[in-house]
Amino acid sequence: MLPVDFIESMHQQLGSEAEQLFRALEKEPVTSIRLNDKIDSLTFDCDFSEVPWHFDGYYLDGRPQFTLDPLFHAGCYYVQEASSMFLQQILEQYVPQDSIVLDLCAAPGGKSTLISQYLGGEGLLVSNEVVRQRVFILSENIQKWGNGNTVVTHNKPDIFGDKCRNLFDCVLVDAPCSGEGMFRKDAGAVAEWSRKNVQMCAERQRSILMDVWDALKPGGVMIYSTCTFNTQENEENAQWLTECLGADVLTVDTEPDWGITEGFPGYHFYPHKTRGEGLYICAFRKHEEPFAPFRIKETRQKTGKTEYDTELRGWLKEPDLWAVRQSDRFMTAMSARHKALIDTLSSFLTCISIGFGLGEVRGKGVAPQHSLSMAKAMKKEAFQSLELPLEQALAYLRSEALPPVEGKPFANMLVTYEGVPLGFVKNVGNRLNNLYPNEWRIRKL
């Protein structure tokens, strides 16, 4: 049952239309996914339709058991609210693909994987999460997506405003909120809702925006979003941002049949009008002013050639696009274009992952890391491949032993499902050692 105060506030905000919203919140949530370019088409046994504001977004008429699909674990698609995919429209209209972008409150990673896909090989994404328990699932999802143009960090917002002044071309603040837009998916959000909590969230959101504001370049784009309906956390904070921090609201082109409601300012996604969950989003341009650019410092990070450089680069499609950093026995591949910036950032930020893991020294040789198998930059032909049927693929993803194979060399092998890499095994003759990360394994079916 919806809180009485929430019902009253929505009546004040929407008038007679509020009843339509309440009826929509009683219906089943909509399932939508966004495809990765690791695959060309959907593979689900259900009807689907396109999300109108994102070319890779699809509504599914049912909710498959994603855990039973190896392609889900391989990062071939992301289960994401359709409303959130509207971020693509803002990026296309206002953010060049060679931008340096900060996703400040990024877990679990839906918007970050969308941004990394949009930037491609030209830009760089710093994907941050302040809650430690959530930052590792963020890193996992980004590694599975496989673009390699992302640095995952675990820092408070104020360190970016203090240490990264005037660095970012775009900052996304998908702020913690009262969660009204998720009421039909999350009973906990309904139970925790109160006017006091709305006020507390609005104050915290302004604090976050203020902390990170100096990290945005003058002329840069700030994108603010919440998954809530009320004007206190949305329009009022947007107005505060323009008046107190110095920004101009940006209009975003939409189509009438999308059902998006224009706020004052910003854009609302109400589930009785749009097919998706509740969302508010607004974009701003920071006022132009003279500024000192962020300085990239000379560092002594160990990058460049390693003892295994020739072998490692033989695992990559276009090795010149990647710089290799070695830390202890681990080698990491990161964007060569942004190497100096990444080195500088990693000197004062807590970095959980950079680019993708490439290799690990084991004994007298080097073995591929699992994240290499997820990376789109991997050269599949560099490894012997073993295609698995569904049941064996699921056993592999549970970190179970696989039956031995004959006629294959005693070496690291790439296991695939429907031609898509799942990870590595090591053929030791009488068995295949399963090298799937234990912390990523399927625990329940």
Beta strands, then each sheet from edge to edge (+ up, - down):
strand 1: 31-35
strand 2: 48-50
strand 3: 57-60
strand 4: 77-79
strand 5: 100-103
strand 6: 124-128
strand 7: 150-153
strand 8: 168-174
strand 9: 216-226
strand 10: 247-250
strand 11: 261-262
strand 12: 267-269
strand 13: 279-286
strand 14: 322-327
strand 15: 330-335
strand 16: 351-354
strand 17: 356-362
strand 18: 365-368
strand 19: 384-387
strand 20: 412-417
strand 21: 420-427
strand 22: 432-434
sheet 1: 2+ 3- 1+ 4-
sheet 2: 10+ 13- 9+ 8+ 5+ 6+ 7+ 16-
sheet 3: 10+ 13- 12+ 11-
sheet 4: 14+ 15- 17+ 18-
sheet 5: 19+ 20+ 21- 22+
end
